[in-house]
Amino acid sequence: MSKRLVILGAGESGVGAAILGKQEQFDVFVSDRGRIATKYKDLLLEENIAFEEGCHSEEKILTADLVVKSPGIPDRTPLVEKLRNQDVSVISEIEFGSWFTQAKLIGITGSNGKTTTTSLVYHILKSAGYNVGIAGNIGDSFALQVAKSDYEYYVLELSSFQLDGIVDLKLDISILLNITTDHLDRYNNNLSEYIDAKFQLIKNVDQYSVFFYNSDDHNIVTKLHKTERPHLSYAFSINGALENGIGLESNEIIIDINKAMRISVDRIPLKGKHNAYNIMASVSVASVLGVDKHDIMVALASFQPIEHRMEQVVVLNGVEYINDSKATNVDSVFYALESITNKIIWIAGGVDKGNDYSQLLPLVKSKVHGMVCLGKDNSKLHEVFGDIVHQITDARSAYEAVQKSSAMAEEGFTVLLSPACASFDLFENYEDRGKKFKHEIYKLNAKFK
């Protein structure tokens, strides 16, 4: 008799896990409390997989032998607690997918920079001819690719929510970029719990596992003092060359692992201190996998910034417009403001996640000449920045935000959408926010042509 696999959540990860589960002879049932998007419903129907939407039927779910849950469903949800009280294993799609592949797994996490680093590692390996897939918090689901593809390597962007569901997943190479205050509402407002979730990355290492970590990050270094790290652990830092590590010195990345390698960052399109970390981590992975320097340099030069992450949209009448909608926490905004040399009109706001804006104050005082607060409740932004920004106003739509910011901007200015907040008050998600922002800029551009 087939084991019963229940999938909670019929999004990208859930439907991918369902398809892999059916392929592996599980009796699969998919349950989504909301409406299932048409493209995912069509896939389930095509694969003849049983599902329900608009509810979670406990009589069907509690019969599971194994549950794969969406990363968006908290562990403390009553239904998840009921399953665990019945000794039913509740895991992530990443964990489930890893059971059915022999590929080398490269896992990347951090509060900021995951998407850029994951995409850059993938780009370098693919450009060098490796048979590689990209998955996790980006692209097609890992489980679906395991079911349908035959990659020798996977580069996985892993959020803390995905890492919460780890049991046996063993990563061959792991990268920990940074840990800053984010998503604490999911972790009892306890930073230690969030840090523990990130460190699930190295839960199941062996003597061959390679671990790269940011030695400039206080939270990482403090936790490592209390944690047994993998035997093959290498630090990266922007504060000079490191013996048996990776450092930035005089605009060169110096890799001292096995054999030395120096890579100039002058012609790399990714700029800013935050991207220096992303580049160091990426080239370090390429180095330990044997990619030669020439192939790394070619890939770095051809890499395009990720959509919604410091994405230059257009320069219009001497004003640069940048879409950084993916910046949903204060640290991401700090890096964005720091990297821009022009005077800035800053578009911020949305659903505040308990943000502490104090670290932004010096940058805002010195660089921000106008501010548009894009959200339903902008009182906190006005309270924090109202006395230090000369012009500050509100907007309730991307159209209004672009109109007001462009009116404030002068030639040589940068209009920066970098919200520091979630998007769910006015938009479906950060992608929707970024796309609508870009759409309004393109309309503005067309008007002036």
Secondary structure, DSSP 8 states (H G I E B T S, - for coil): ---EEEEE--SHHHHHHHHHHHHTT-EEEEEESS---HHHHHHHHHTT-EEEESS--HHHHTT-SEEEE-TTS-TTSHHHHHHHHTT-EEE-HHHHHHTT--SEEEEEE-SSSHHHHHHHHHHHHHHTT--EEEEESSSS-HHHHHHH---SEEEEE--HHHHTT-SS---SEEEE----S--GGGGTT-HHHHHHHHGGGGTT--TT-EEEEETT-HHHHHHHTTS---SEEEEEESSS--TTSEEEETTEEEEESSSEEEEE-TT-S--SHHHHHHHHHHHHHHHHTT--HHHHHHHHHH----TTSSEEEEEETTEEEEE-TT--SHHHHHHHHHH--SEEEEEE-SB--S---GGGHHHHHHHEEEEEEESS--HHHHHHHTTT-S-EEEESSHHHHHHHHHHH--TTEEEEE--SSB-TTTSSSHHHHHHHHHHHHHHHHHHH-
